[in-house]
Amino acid sequence: MASRRRFLVTSSGLIVATPLAGAWASKSDSDPFQLGVASGCPRPNQVTLWTRLAPAPLQGGGMPDEDLTVRCRISRDSEMRTSIVDTLVNAPAEDAHSVHFIAKGLAPNTEYFYQFYVGEDASPIGRTRTAPAPGDERTIRLAVASCQHFEAGYYAAYADIARSLPDLVVHLGDYIYEYGPRPLGRGTHPLQPDVEINVVRQHASPEVVTQWDYRNRYAQYRLDPDLQAAHAAAPWVVSMDDHEIDNNWAGYHPEDPHRQTDLEFRVRRWAAMKAFYEHMPLEHPPRLNNLDASLQIYDQFQFGSQLNLMLLDTRQYRSDQPCGQAFPADDDCSDRHDPALTMLGQNQETWLKGALRNSDTQWNLLAQQTWFSEFRYPEERYNMDQWDGYTAQRGRLMDELANPQLSNPVILSGDWHCGAGFDVLKDFSQPDSEKVAAELAVTSISSPCLWSSAVAAAVPDNAHTKYYGGDQRGYLWCEISSENMIAENRVVVAPDRVDSVVVNHASLRVEAGKRGLDRL
């Protein structure tokens, strides 16, 4: 198995491609497949395959301003000896020459390998897997990731994911960070002088705001070999949090309206959503209507009889944060209980209620961006960018989760750069209140938890907290069987080393039929 993993990462030069007539001519110093390959949105009979032609990745891509066709092959063997699909797919100039090929007619729960070709160049070989068909009760293995600030650390967690070959990678947002470069080495955080940060590598441009900027920023992240390896090893489903556009944005509200006009932010949001699509294996292109841009991110993915994964979008449709945005928490205020405030928007809330009520799988996972459970800081303070700022809609969703007809609900959360586990209580003020779900919060791939001391100090006052992992980098590894969901909090021993060891910090269990967490 180890040789296969190396092959997935390093084999682009081992396959001789059939030349394809067209505008692109291969050059020895300008490989158009430098950003690698990816797959995503797995269904029982289809999967989306992705690449982007970019011989000059940090200079806008370096491709001619014309549409191209790319050859795509799919095989059942890792050496690509035979093809079950061999076709031409589009790489439109308006989409930065990215490819989004929905390969249909595949067999359920089947491992496939794929490769792209243009001119005399061949891409790396990717591995993907379709979802099990309804009725299949096999164990599902997920890797859950979030928050990968390029400057703050290397991606050893992704190298570990690539070695583990999960059935699916679930990314909960903050794939890129929009900030400009910070000085290399150890220093103090510009907004928190008492906190030390370590910048191990730098962003290649000032803060990103234009389409050109966002494309180059995604390209810089995509050039990382460990991130490429994780994309090449398994299909992904991806969501957007805040840093893909601007810290703490909500709907059409930027974090800092005193620095961005409404028009400026709409242009920025449009550019960022377009670039997100161009670099992700998404089924649906963005909807672009003048300066209104949107992406169809919320969706559900069923894996046999075991799992219904509902991917949520808590940024595009949300109300502006109430009560202020002091960090890591702000004073309580009555506005956060306003029933009109929303994280999901009315359409998504209605869709989610229907998905929950109609689900017949053994496990029901809600994959979303911020901590769902209440988390009270000293002196009755709450983080208003999390669900604590939107308590009425949270209450409505908790009523749905409490439905005894819903089997084994579990919430997956990201954003907060520290691993945690919670019992989701019907009434958080009562420690013995009914448990309606379990929540597993993943730490970050590389982003530091600068507020970890404040979180740690608040844990004793939040009795529903079953696990707190502190300021550690890593990801969540989940194995879901008929009897249990076992989650390992895998952490990176040395975030400033590209070859760091990754170890299991803690294992948590959700037992089927019991809505709560156990520490193993």
HUDA-V474426 format. One record per residue. N is the residue number from 1. D_LAST is the distance of its C-alpha to the last C-alpha in Angstrom with 1 decimal. Layout:
# HUDA-V474426
N,D_LAST
N,D_LAST
This chain:
# HUDA-V474426
1,28.6
2,29.0
3,32.7
4,32.1
5,30.0
6,32.8
7,35.3
8,33.8
9,34.1
10,37.4
11,39.5
12,41.8
13,44.8
14,44.5
15,45.7
16,49.4
17,49.8
18,52.8
19,54.8
20,54.9
21,58.1
22,57.7
23,58.1
24,55.4
25,56.5
26,54.1
27,54.5
28,53.0
29,51.7
30,50.4
31,47.7
32,47.1
33,43.5
34,42.1
35,39.5
36,37.9
37,36.9
38,34.2
39,33.3
40,31.8
41,31.8
42,31.1
43,32.5
44,33.0
45,36.5
46,36.6
47,35.1
48,36.6
49,37.7
50,38.5
51,40.4
52,42.8
53,46.0
54,46.3
55,48.3
56,48.4
57,45.0
58,45.5
59,49.0
60,48.5
61,47.9
62,51.4
63,52.3
64,55.7
65,56.0
66,56.2
67,54.0
68,53.0
69,51.7
70,49.0
71,48.5
72,45.0
73,44.1
74,41.1
75,40.4
76,38.1
77,38.2
78,36.9
79,40.4
80,42.0
81,44.7
82,45.4
83,45.1
84,44.1
85,44.9
86,47.6
87,48.8
88,50.0
89,48.0
90,49.1
91,48.3
92,50.1
93,51.5
94,50.6
95,46.9
96,47.1
97,47.5
98,44.0
99,43.4
100,41.4
101,42.0
102,40.5
103,40.4
104,41.0
105,41.5
106,38.4
107,36.5
108,33.1
109,29.9
110,32.1
111,31.8
112,34.8
113,36.3
114,38.8
115,41.3
116,43.9
117,47.4
118,50.3
119,53.5
120,52.7
121,49.2
122,45.9
123,42.5
124,39.3
125,37.9
126,34.9
127,32.4
128,31.3
129,30.0
130,31.1
131,28.9
132,28.6
133,31.2
134,30.7
135,29.7
136,27.6
137,24.1
138,22.7
139,19.3
140,19.6
141,18.3
142,18.7
143,18.9
144,19.3
145,21.5
146,23.6
147,26.1
148,27.8
149,30.5
150,32.6
151,34.0
152,30.7
153,29.1
154,29.1
155,27.1
156,25.0
157,22.1
158,24.6
159,25.5
160,21.9
161,21.9
162,25.3
163,24.1
164,21.2
165,23.7
166,21.8
167,23.5
168,23.8
169,23.5
170,23.3
171,25.0
172,25.0
173,28.0
174,29.6
175,30.5
176,33.4
177,34.5
178,38.1
179,38.9
180,41.6
181,41.1
182,40.1
183,41.3
184,39.6
185,37.7
186,36.2
187,37.6
188,37.1
189,36.1
190,39.3
191,38.0
192,35.9
193,38.0
194,35.5
195,32.8
196,33.0
197,32.5
198,32.9
199,34.8
200,34.5
201,36.7
202,39.0
203,39.7
204,43.0
205,44.7
206,45.0
207,43.0
208,43.2
209,45.2
210,47.3
211,46.7
212,47.7
213,45.3
214,42.3
215,43.1
216,43.3
217,40.1
218,38.2
219,40.0
220,39.0
221,35.3
222,35.8
223,37.5
224,34.3
225,33.6
226,29.8
227,30.0
228,32.6
229,30.5
230,27.6
231,30.2
232,31.8
233,28.7
234,27.6
235,28.9
236,27.9
237,28.2
238,29.1
239,29.7
240,31.7
241,30.7
242,33.2
243,33.9
244,35.3
245,38.2
246,38.2
247,35.7
248,34.9
249,37.5
250,37.5
251,39.8
252,43.1
253,42.4
254,41.8
255,40.0
256,43.4
257,46.3
258,48.6
259,48.2
260,48.1
261,50.6
262,49.6
263,51.5
264,49.9
265,46.4
266,47.2
267,48.5
268,45.4
269,43.1
270,45.2
271,45.1
272,41.4
273,40.6
274,43.0
275,41.5
276,38.0
277,39.2
278,41.1
279,38.1
280,35.5
281,35.3
282,36.1
283,37.9
284,40.1
285,42.4
286,42.8
287,45.3
288,47.9
289,50.6
290,52.7
291,50.4
292,47.8
293,44.9
294,41.8
295,39.2
296,37.6
297,33.9
298,32.3
299,31.8
300,29.6
301,28.4
302,27.6
303,25.8
304,26.9
305,25.7
306,22.1
307,22.4
308,24.7
309,24.2
310,26.4
311,27.2
312,28.7
313,31.3
314,31.1
315,34.0
316,37.2
317,37.8
318,36.4
319,38.6
320,39.2
321,36.7
322,37.9
323,38.4
324,38.5
325,36.2
326,35.7
327,32.7
328,29.8
329,30.8
330,34.1
331,35.7
332,35.0
333,37.9
334,38.9
335,39.4
336,35.7
337,35.9
338,38.8
339,38.3
340,40.3
341,37.8
342,35.7
343,33.0
344,33.6
345,37.2
346,38.7
347,38.9
348,35.3
349,34.1
350,36.3
351,35.0
352,31.4
353,32.1
354,33.9
355,31.1
356,28.6
357,31.1
358,32.1
359,28.8
360,28.1
361,25.0
362,21.6
363,19.9
364,21.7
365,20.6
366,22.7
367,22.8
368,24.7
369,25.5
370,24.7
371,22.2
372,22.7
373,21.3
374,23.6
375,23.1
376,25.7
377,27.0
378,29.2
379,32.6
380,31.6
381,31.2
382,29.5
383,29.3
384,31.9
385,31.1
386,27.8
387,27.6
388,28.5
389,32.0
390,32.3
391,31.0
392,33.5
393,32.4
394,28.7
395,29.6
396,31.4
397,28.5
398,26.1
399,28.7
400,28.4
401,24.6
402,24.9
403,27.2
404,25.9
405,27.5
406,25.1
407,22.2
408,18.7
409,19.6
410,17.4
411,18.9
412,18.7
413,20.3
414,21.8
415,24.6
416,23.2
417,22.3
418,18.9
419,15.4
420,14.1
421,12.4
422,14.3
423,15.1
424,18.7
425,20.8
426,24.3
427,25.5
428,23.7
429,26.0
430,24.6
431,21.0
432,21.2
433,22.7
434,21.9
435,19.0
436,20.7
437,18.1
438,15.0
439,15.7
440,14.2
441,16.5
442,17.1
443,18.6
444,22.0
445,23.2
446,25.7
447,26.7
448,26.1
449,24.6
450,27.7
451,26.7
452,23.3
453,24.7
454,25.8
455,22.5
456,20.7
457,23.5
458,23.0
459,19.3
460,20.0
461,22.5
462,20.2
463,18.0
464,16.5
465,14.8
466,11.0
467,10.7
468,13.8
469,14.2
470,17.9
471,20.8
472,19.3
473,20.5
474,18.8
475,17.6
476,15.0
477,14.4
478,13.7
479,14.1
480,15.4
481,16.4
482,18.1
483,15.1
484,12.1
485,11.8
486,9.1
487,9.7
488,9.8
489,11.6
490,14.2
491,16.6
492,20.1
493,20.9
494,24.6
495,25.6
496,29.2
497,29.1
498,29.7
499,28.2
500,25.0
501,22.0
502,18.9
503,15.4
504,11.8
505,11.0
506,7.5
507,5.4
508,5.6
509,6.8
510,10.2
511,11.5
512,15.2
513,17.4
514,15.1
515,15.8
516,12.9
517,9.5
518,6.2
519,3.8
520,0.0
